[in-house]
Amino acid sequence: MSAELLSHLDYVSGYRDKRVLAAQFVLNHPAHFETLLQLCFATEDEKSYKACWVLEQVAYNQLEWLQPHLDFFCSHLNQLNNESAIRPVAKVLQLLVENHFKKKTIKLSPNQIEQITECCFDWLISDTKVAAKCYCIRTLFVLGKSNDWIYPELQIIIEKDYPTQSAAYKAVSREILRKIK
């Protein structure tokens, strides 16, 4: 592991400016990106979730850096179990899928799309916090445009969970249900 990257992660906190600062280090030193990505999935490491926070910020600026690492990234999604790691990774999934289908600078393989779809459904039906669920709903909506089986499944889950979820979940659910009906 890069001692310099680990040192930056020591200062990462829940504050956005700290996340952005660490991401700026990675953006200025791209050689550390692969280490950051590996650390995201080193779930036994206490800095793992912080690496996920930084990855999200890096993805806003250099999503294409993930392209050569997509097999690794997608195949390790199911290892994440920390809520603090799942939320930023769910956002990265949304960015990847939207880019793949709209901007088309990211190329996802059928296998990677399947892994992302499975992961999003898993997080949606599990006891994951609302922000990650909302990102998953939006990601599955985009994926459903080219996979006709997704919308019926998504609709069932949303309608079943709707009464017990938060206002944010309900708002996203109403928006997506209007679009898929």
C-alpha positions in Angstrom: 0.0 0.0 0.0 1.1 3.5 -0.7 2.1 5.2 2.6 1.2 8.6 1.0 -2.3 7.5 0.0 -2.9 5.9 3.4 -1.8 9.1 5.1 -4.3 11.1 3.1 -7.0 8.6 4.1 -6.2 9.2 7.7 -7.6 12.7 7.4 -10.7 11.7 5.5 -13.9 12.2 7.5 -17.6 12.6 6.9 -17.0 16.1 5.8 -17.2 16.5 2.0 -14.2 18.9 1.9 -12.0 16.2 3.5 -13.2 13.7 0.9 -12.6 16.1 -1.9 -9.1 16.9 -0.7 -8.1 13.2 -0.6 -9.7 12.7 -4.0 -7.6 15.7 -5.4 -4.5 13.9 -4.2 -5.5 10.8 -6.3 -6.5 13.0 -9.2 -3.1 14.7 -9.1 -1.3 11.3 -8.6 -3.1 8.8 -10.9 -0.6 6.1 -10.0 -2.4 5.8 -6.7 -5.8 5.0 -8.3 -5.4 1.3 -8.5 -4.3 1.1 -4.8 -7.3 3.2 -3.8 -9.6 0.8 -5.7 -8.1 -2.3 -4.1 -8.4 -0.7 -0.7 -12.1 -0.1 -1.3 -12.7 -3.9 -1.3 -10.2 -4.7 1.5 -13.1 -4.8 3.9 -11.0 -6.0 6.8 -9.1 -2.7 6.6 -10.5 0.1 8.7 -9.7 2.6 5.9 -11.8 0.7 3.3 -14.9 2.7 3.6 -12.9 5.9 3.5 -11.3 4.7 0.3 -14.9 4.3 -1.1 -15.7 7.8 -0.1 -12.7 9.0 -2.0 -13.4 6.8 -5.0 -16.8 8.4 -5.4 -15.2 11.9 -5.5 -12.6 10.7 -8.0 -15.4 9.1 -10.2 -17.1 12.5 -10.5 -14.0 13.8 -12.3 -12.4 10.7 -13.9 -14.9 8.0 -14.2 -13.0 6.6 -17.2 -10.2 5.6 -14.8 -12.4 2.7 -13.8 -12.7 1.2 -17.3 -9.6 -1.0 -17.1 -10.6 -2.1 -13.6 -14.2 -2.9 -14.2 -13.8 -6.7 -14.0 -12.2 -6.4 -10.6 -14.7 -3.7 -9.4 -17.8 -5.5 -10.5 -16.7 -8.9 -9.3 -16.0 -7.6 -5.7 -19.2 -5.6 -5.2 -20.9 -8.4 -3.2 -18.1 -8.2 -0.7 -19.1 -4.8 0.6 -21.0 -5.0 3.9 -20.2 -1.6 5.5 -23.0 1.0 5.1 -20.4 3.7 4.8 -18.8 1.9 1.8 -22.1 0.8 0.1 -23.5 4.3 -0.3 -20.6 5.8 -2.3 -20.1 2.6 -4.4 -23.9 2.6 -5.2 -23.4 6.2 -6.5 -20.4 5.1 -8.6 -22.6 2.3 -10.0 -25.2 4.8 -11.0 -22.5 7.0 -12.7 -21.1 4.0 -14.6 -24.5 2.8 -15.8 -25.7 6.2 -16.8 -22.4 6.8 -18.7 -22.5 3.4 -20.4 -26.0 4.0 -21.8 -26.0 7.8 -22.3 -22.5 9.2 -22.9 -21.0 5.9 -23.9 -17.4 6.6 -22.8 -17.6 3.7 -20.4 -18.1 0.2 -21.9 -19.7 -2.4 -19.6 -19.6 -6.0 -20.6 -22.8 -8.1 -20.3 -21.3 -9.9 -17.4 -20.5 -6.6 -15.6 -24.0 -5.3 -16.3 -25.3 -8.6 -14.7 -23.1 -8.2 -11.7 -24.2 -4.5 -11.2 -27.9 -5.5 -11.6 -27.6 -8.3 -9.1 -25.8 -6.1 -6.6 -28.4 -3.3 -6.9 -31.2 -5.7 -6.4 -29.4 -7.2 -3.4 -28.9 -3.8 -1.8 -32.4 -2.8 -2.6 -34.0 -5.7 -0.8 -31.5 -5.8 2.1 -31.4 -3.6 5.2 -29.3 -1.0 3.4 -29.7 2.7 4.2 -32.0 4.8 2.1 -29.4 6.8 0.1 -27.9 3.6 -1.4 -31.4 2.2 -2.1 -32.2 5.4 -4.0 -29.1 5.1 -6.1 -29.9 1.5 -6.8 -33.4 2.3 -7.9 -32.1 4.9 -10.3 -29.4 2.5 -11.6 -32.0 -0.2 -12.1 -34.3 2.2 -13.9 -31.5 2.9 -16.5 -30.6 -0.8 -16.8 -34.3 -1.7 -17.2 -34.4 0.3 -20.5 -32.4 -2.5 -22.1 -33.5 -5.5 -19.9 -37.2 -5.9 -20.0 -37.4 -8.2 -16.9 -36.0 -5.5 -14.6 -39.0 -3.1 -14.5 -41.5 -5.7 -13.2 -39.2 -6.8 -10.5 -38.3 -3.3 -9.5 -41.9 -2.3 -9.4 -42.8 -5.2 -7.1 -40.0 -4.3 -4.7 -40.7 -0.6 -4.6 -44.4 -1.1 -4.1 -43.8 -3.6 -1.3 -41.4 -1.4 0.6 -43.0 1.9 -0.1 -45.2 2.1 3.0 -42.3 1.6 5.5 -39.6 3.7 3.8 -38.4 7.3 4.3 -39.6 10.4 2.5 -36.6 10.3 0.2 -37.2 6.7 -0.8 -40.8 7.5 -1.5 -40.0 10.5 -3.6 -37.5 8.5 -5.8 -40.0 5.6 -5.9 -42.9 7.8 -7.1 -40.6 9.4 -9.8 -39.4 6.0 -11.1 -42.8 4.3 -10.9 -44.3 7.1 -13.1 -41.6 6.5 -15.6 -41.9 2.7 -15.8 -45.7 2.5 -15.8 
